[in-house]
Amino acid sequence: MAMRYAAVAALLAAACGGTSESPGGAATSGGGASTTTGTGSTTTAGTGGSAPTGLIAHEWGTFTSVQSSLGETMVGLAHEDEPLPLFVYGRDDYAQGACMGCAKQLEFLPSGVTQKLETPVIYFYGDVAGVSVKVDFPKGIVSQWYPSAASFAPAVDPKKTGTPTQGSMSWTAALDPSLGDGDFPAVAATNIWAPSRHVKSLPLRVKGPAGNEAERFIFYRGVGAFDTALHIVSQNADTITIKNDSPQPIAAAILLRVHNPNGVLMGKAVPLGGIAPNGSLKDIILPFEGKELIPDYVDSAVKALKAALVSSGLSDDEAQAMVDTWDRSYFKMPGVRVLYIVPRAWTDALLPLQITPAPKDLVRTLVGRVEVLTLAEEANVQSLVKAYAAKTKTSADVLTALGRFAEAKLRRGAQLVKADAALAAACDDLVQQAAKAQ
């Protein structure tokens, strides 16, 4: 990739200074009127029927966060957990190696990150020749994308520190139905990138640094610092309460508990239905880690989530692509998590989107994923901190035991042990090591 860094750095030096102007006639999502609510779409895309006229755009993606037993969204989410193919661009590509290996292909190690914006993809359908797309991320930064962008902001700065904000990205692409799978960069069938291509959308191409780049969608992801209006409180060892502190309804939520004793995957999916505006689901009983968790639960979990995605406006193949992409992370990673359909108004505020020409149908379905730190999990974190302070476990032992969200869990641990000076110092040391681990 080093050869590409130098080539694209020269090509995009001017573009890095800011974002392009929004083209006229764009469909605006966020700051202005939207073409649809993104729920209950009446236009079917990608079903193999007659080609639609005009432009249709469908998007899916995930916001991932970690919440403490008090419902507080924790800092510590700026880590690379799902490696992407080497052809995917990142901001660190343009930093000419200044911070190779930094989180999420950023050119600096960010702080204050509470949300991962994971794998949004935008599909297009219709009879238009091309599209211009601009997405803003006021409370975060786009760190990785494909195909090549026309412009992005903020400018790359290897000396940057602090919390990522004021991100923006734009693309100009031709829609070309003559393209096929053989025109796309090769990936293994098992690669996380592969499922997103199993959709009957219009392929697109852009002029990249090394020539034409083709794909079936526009992809981007990043990190941000914000809270949402959904909070999960662990009242005791057996129950949680989910609160929707917003005037928008949440169409669907699913509780998942996954356990992996001795390498045997066990779990349970509990569809929770919708959550009313400023409403809550109280005293939800957590499935026990014993007989209530079953080995073949994944099928029921996939079915429940896919049904919610289709109800939100995604086509069947788009919904299947999303659940296949996140099969391991959603359904097979140990822990307690809640998945929910993010209200369209939240998505539009967090990720204002402009598309030219204006789509006659625009669906934006993001899934909120909240990793829940139950009281039992928090007790486990404290136990590991005590073992590290007593030198019976190494930092590597602790980080391995805490897994993907180690930094966020340890930051909660720091809150819990702060009254004990020795434990507080040990936990702070673990937090710093977790923050630097990529």
C-alpha positions in Angstrom: 0.0 0.0 0.0 2.9 2.3 0.5 3.2 3.0 -3.3 -0.4 4.0 -3.3 0.1 6.5 -0.5 2.5 8.7 -2.5 0.4 8.6 -5.6 -2.9 9.5 -4.0 -1.3 12.1 -1.8 -0.2 14.1 -4.7 -3.5 13.7 -6.6 -5.7 14.7 -3.6 -3.5 17.3 -2.0 -5.9 20.1 -3.0 -9.1 18.1 -2.2 -8.0 17.4 1.4 -8.4 21.1 2.2 -12.2 20.8 2.4 -15.3 19.4 1.0 -16.8 20.1 -2.4 -19.9 22.3 -2.8 -23.2 20.5 -2.7 -24.4 20.1 -6.3 -27.7 21.6 -7.3 -30.8 19.5 -7.3 -29.6 17.2 -4.6 -31.8 15.2 -2.4 -31.0 16.4 1.1 -31.2 14.2 4.2 -30.6 15.9 7.6 -30.5 19.7 7.2 -33.4 19.9 4.8 -36.4 17.9 3.6 -36.0 14.2 2.9 -37.5 12.4 0.0 -38.9 9.6 2.3 -39.0 8.6 5.9 -36.9 5.5 5.2 -39.5 3.3 6.8 -42.1 1.3 4.9 -40.7 2.2 1.5 -43.1 1.6 -1.3 -40.5 1.1 -4.0 -38.9 -2.3 -4.4 -35.3 -2.3 -5.4 -33.0 -5.2 -6.4 -35.8 -7.8 -6.7 -35.1 -8.8 -10.3 -38.3 -7.1 -11.6 -38.5 -4.4 -14.3 -35.8 -1.7 -14.0 -37.1 1.4 -12.1 -37.0 4.8 -13.7 -35.4 7.8 -12.0 -33.0 7.2 -9.1 -33.4 5.0 -6.0 -30.9 4.9 -3.2 -30.8 2.5 -0.2 -28.3 2.7 2.6 -27.5 0.4 5.6 -24.9 0.5 8.3 -24.3 0.3 12.1 -23.6 2.6 15.0 -21.8 0.6 17.7 -21.4 1.7 21.3 -20.8 0.3 24.8 -23.0 1.3 27.8 -22.3 0.9 31.5 -24.8 -0.6 33.9 -26.0 3.0 34.5 -26.8 3.5 30.8 -23.7 5.8 30.3 -22.1 5.6 26.8 -18.5 4.8 27.4 -15.4 6.2 25.7 -12.9 3.8 24.1 -14.3 2.8 20.6 -11.5 3.9 18.3 -10.2 0.4 17.5 -9.9 -1.6 14.3 -11.8 -4.8 14.8 -13.0 -5.8 11.3 -10.0 -5.5 8.9 -10.9 -4.4 5.4 -9.4 -5.4 2.1 -6.2 -3.5 1.1 -7.8 -1.7 -1.7 -10.0 0.3 0.7 -8.8 3.9 1.2 -8.1 5.4 4.6 -6.9 8.8 5.9 -3.7 7.2 6.9 -3.0 6.4 3.3 -2.5 10.2 2.7 -0.4 10.7 5.8 2.6 9.0 4.1 3.2 6.6 7.0 3.2 9.2 9.8 1.0 7.0 12.0 1.0 3.6 10.3 -1.2 1.3 12.3 -3.3 4.0 14.0 -6.9 3.3 14.8 -9.3 2.9 12.0 -6.6 4.0 9.4 -6.6 7.5 10.9 -3.4 9.5 10.8 -3.6 10.1 14.5 -4.7 8.3 17.6 -8.1 9.8 18.5 -9.6 10.4 22.0 -13.1 10.7 23.2 -14.6 8.2 20.7 -17.9 6.8 21.9 -19.3 5.4 18.6 -18.1 3.3 15.7 -19.8 4.1 12.4 -19.5 0.7 10.8 -19.9 -0.3 7.2 -22.5 2.0 5.8 -23.0 1.1 2.2 -25.2 3.0 -0.4 -26.8 1.1 -3.3 -28.3 2.7 -6.4 -31.0 1.6 -8.8 -32.7 3.2 -11.8 -32.0 4.6 -15.2 -29.7 7.5 -14.4 -26.2 7.7 -15.8 -24.4 8.9 -12.7 -24.6 10.3 -9.2 -22.9 12.8 -6.9 -23.0 11.9 -3.2 -21.9 14.0 -0.2 -22.2 12.8 3.4 -21.3 14.9 6.4 -20.4 13.6 9.9 -20.4 16.7 12.2 -19.7 14.7 15.3 -17.2 12.4 13.8 -14.8 11.7 11.0 -14.9 9.3 8.0 -11.8 7.2 8.3 -12.2 4.6 5.5 -14.0 4.5 2.2 -14.3 3.0 -1.3 -14.3 3.8 -4.1 -12.0 6.8 -4.4 -13.5 10.0 -3.1 -13.8 13.3 -5.0 -13.0 15.2 -1.7 -13.0 14.8 2.0 -12.6 16.8 5.2 -11.0 17.7 7.5 -7.6 17.9 5.9 -5.1 15.2 6.9 -2.9 16.4 9.7 -0.5 13.8 11.3 0.0 16.3 14.2 -3.8 16.2 15.0 -4.9 15.2 18.5 -8.2 15.0 20.3 -11.7 14.0 19.3 -12.6 13.6 15.6 -15.2 16.0 14.4 -16.5 17.8 11.3 -16.0 14.9 8.9 -17.2 15.0 5.3 -16.8 12.9 2.2 -18.0 13.2 -1.4 -18.0 11.0 -4.5 -18.9 11.4 -8.1 -19.7 8.1 -9.8 -21.0 6.7 -13.1 -23.7 4.0 -12.9 -22.8 1.3 -15.3 -25.0 -1.8 -15.7 -22.5 -3.4 -18.0 -20.1 -4.0 -15.0 -20.1 -7.3 -13.2 -18.4 -9.2 -10.4 -15.3 -9.6 -12.6 -14.8 -5.9 -12.7 -14.6 -5.5 -8.9 -11.5 -5.9 -6.8 -11.1 -9.5 -5.8 -12.0 -10.6 -2.3 -12.3 -14.1 -0.7 -15.9 -15.4 -0.3 -15.3 -15.4 3.5 -14.1 -11.7 3.6 -16.4 -9.3 5.4 -16.5 -7.3 2.2 -18.1 -10.1 0.1 -21.8 -10.2 1.4 -22.4 -6.5 0.5 -22.0 -7.5 -3.2 -24.8 -10.0 -3.1 -27.4 -7.4 -4.1 -28.9 -6.6 -7.5 -27.9 -2.9 -7.5 -26.4 -0.9 -10.3 -22.6 -1.2 -10.3 -20.7 2.1 -10.3 -17.3 3.3 -11.3 -15.1 6.3 -10.5 -11.8 7.5 -11.8 -9.3 6.6 -9.1 -5.6 7.3 -8.7 -4.7 4.2 -10.7 -7.6 4.3 -13.2 -11.2 3.2 -13.1 -12.5 1.7 -9.9 -15.7 -0.4 -9.9 -17.9 -1.6 -7.1 -21.6 -2.4 -6.4 -22.0 0.3 -3.8 -20.4 3.3 -2.1 -18.8 2.3 1.3 -17.6 4.4 4.2 -17.0 4.1 7.9 -15.5 6.1 10.8 -15.6 7.1 14.4 -17.5 9.7 16.4 -18.2 11.2 19.8 -21.9 11.5 20.5 -24.6 9.8 22.5 -27.9 8.6 21.2 -31.3 8.8 22.9 -31.4 5.0 23.7 -30.1 4.0 27.1 -29.9 0.7 28.8 -29.8 0.4 32.6 -28.9 -2.9 34.4 -31.0 -2.8 37.5 -29.8 -6.1 39.0 -28.3 -9.3 37.9 -31.4 -10.5 36.1 -33.1 -7.5 34.4 -32.5 -4.4 32.3 -34.6 -1.5 31.3 -34.3 0.2 27.8 -35.2 3.9 27.6 -36.0 5.9 24.4 -35.4 9.5 25.5 -36.5 11.0 22.2 -39.7 12.1 20.5 -39.2 9.5 17.7 -40.4 5.9 18.0 -37.9 3.1 17.7 -39.5 0.6 15.2 -37.9 -2.6 16.5 -35.3 -3.8 19.1 -33.8 -7.2 19.7 -32.0 -8.4 22.9 -29.1 -10.9 22.3 -27.2 -12.9 24.8 -24.3 -14.9 23.5 -22.2 -17.4 25.5 -19.2 -19.5 24.3 -18.4 -22.0 27.1 -15.5 -24.2 26.1 -15.8 -23.1 22.5 -19.5 -24.2 22.1 -21.6 -21.3 20.9 -24.8 -20.8 22.8 -27.2 -17.9 22.7 -30.8 -16.5 22.6 -32.5 -13.8 20.7 -35.4 -12.0 22.2 -37.5 -9.7 19.9 -38.6 -6.8 22.0 -40.9 -5.0 19.5 -40.9 -1.2 19.2 -40.2 1.5 21.8 -42.6 4.4 21.9 -41.4 8.0 21.9 -40.1 8.9 25.3 -41.0 5.4 26.3 -39.3 2.5 27.9 -39.3 -1.3 28.1 -39.0 -2.1 31.8 -37.7 -5.1 33.7 -36.6 -7.1 30.7 -35.4 -10.5 31.9 -31.9 -11.4 30.7 -31.7 -15.0 29.3 -29.7 -17.2 31.7 -26.4 -18.6 30.6 -27.7 -22.1 31.4 -30.5 -24.0 29.7 -32.1 -20.9 28.2 -29.2 -20.4 25.8 -29.5 -22.8 22.8 -26.8 -23.7 20.2 -29.0 -23.1 17.2 -30.3 -19.7 18.2 -28.5 -17.9 15.3 -31.2 -18.8 12.8 -33.9 -17.2 15.0 -31.7 -14.1 15.6 -31.1 -13.6 11.9 -34.8 -14.0 11.1 -35.8 -11.4 13.6 -33.3 -8.8 12.5 -33.8 -9.4 8.8 -37.6 -8.9 9.3 -37.0 -5.6 11.0 -34.6 -4.5 8.2 -37.1 -5.3 5.5 -39.8 -3.5 7.4 -37.6 -0.4 7.5 -37.5 -0.3 3.7 -34.6 -2.4 2.6 -35.1 -5.0 -0.1 -34.8 -8.7 0.8 -31.3 -9.1 -0.7 -30.1 -5.8 1.0 -31.3 -7.1 4.4 -29.7 -10.5 3.8 -26.4 -8.8 2.9 -26.4 -6.8 6.1 -27.1 -9.8 8.4 -24.5 -11.9 6.5 -21.9 -9.1 6.9 -22.4 -8.9 10.6 -23.0 -12.6 11.3 -20.0 -13.1 13.5 -20.0 -9.8 15.2 -23.7 -9.5 16.0 -24.6 -13.2 16.6 -21.5 -15.1 17.6 -19.5 -12.7 19.8 -20.0 -13.4 23.5 -21.8 -10.7 25.5 -25.2 -9.0 26.0 -26.2 -6.6 23.3 -29.3 -4.8 22.0 -29.8 -4.2 18.3 -32.4 -1.6 17.2 -33.5 0.2 14.1 -32.2 3.8 14.4 -35.0 6.3 13.8 -34.5 8.0 10.5 -34.5 11.5 12.1 -31.4 10.4 14.2 -29.6 9.2 11.1 -30.3 12.3 9.2 -29.1 14.5 12.0 -25.9 12.5 12.6 -25.1 11.9 8.9 -26.6 14.5 6.7 -26.7 13.1 3.1 -27.0 14.8 -0.3 -27.5 12.9 -3.5 -27.7 14.3 -7.1 -30.0 13.7 -8.9 -32.5 13.7 -6.2 -33.7 10.1 -5.5 -37.4 9.5 -5.8 -36.9 6.9 -3.0 -34.2 7.2 -0.3 -34.0 4.5 2.4 -31.5 4.9 5.2 -31.5 2.0 7.7 -28.9 2.1 10.4 -28.9 -0.4 13.2 -27.9 0.8 16.6 -25.8 -1.8 18.4 -25.3 -1.4 22.1 -22.9 -3.6 24.0 -24.4 -3.8 27.5 -22.1 -3.9 30.5 -24.2 -5.9 33.0 -23.4 -5.9 36.7 -21.8 -9.3 36.3 -19.5 -8.0 33.5 -18.5 -5.0 35.5 -17.7 -7.3 38.5 -15.5 -9.3 36.1 -13.7 -6.2 35.0 -13.0 -5.2 38.7 -11.7 -8.8 39.3 -9.3 -8.6 36.4 -8.0 -5.1 37.6 -7.4 -6.5 41.0 -5.5 -9.5 39.5 -3.4 -7.1 37.5 -2.6 -4.9 40.5 -1.7 -8.1 42.5 0.6 -9.1 39.6 -1.2 -12.5 39.1 -2.3 -11.4 35.6 -0.4 -9.5 33.0 -1.8 -6.6 30.9 -2.0 -9.0 27.9 -4.0 -11.4 30.0 -6.5 -8.7 30.9 -6.9 -7.2 27.4 -7.3 -10.7 25.9 -10.0 -11.6 28.5 -11.9 -8.4 27.9 -11.9 -8.8 24.2 -13.0 -6.3 21.5 -14.3 -3.6 23.8 -11.5 -3.8 26.4 -10.8 0.0 26.5 -14.4 0.9 27.1 -14.8 -1.8 29.8 -11.7 -0.7 31.6 -12.8 2.9 31.6 -15.9 1.7 33.4 -13.7 -0.2 35.7 -11.8 3.0 36.5 -15.0 4.5 37.6 -15.8 1.6 39.9 -12.3 1.3 41.6 -11.5 5.0 41.9 -11.9 5.0 45.7 -8.9 2.6 46.0 -5.7 4.4 45.0 -3.7 1.3 44.1 -6.5 -0.2 42.0 -7.2 3.2 40.3 -3.5 3.4 39.3 -3.5 -0.1 38.0 -6.7 0.4 36.0 -5.4 3.7 34.6 -2.3 1.9 33.4 -4.5 -0.7 31.7 -6.7 1.9 30.1 -3.6 3.6 28.6 -2.4 0.3 27.2 -5.8 -0.6 25.8 -6.1 2.8 24.1 -2.8 2.2 22.3 -3.6 -1.4 21.3 -4.7 -1.7 17.7 
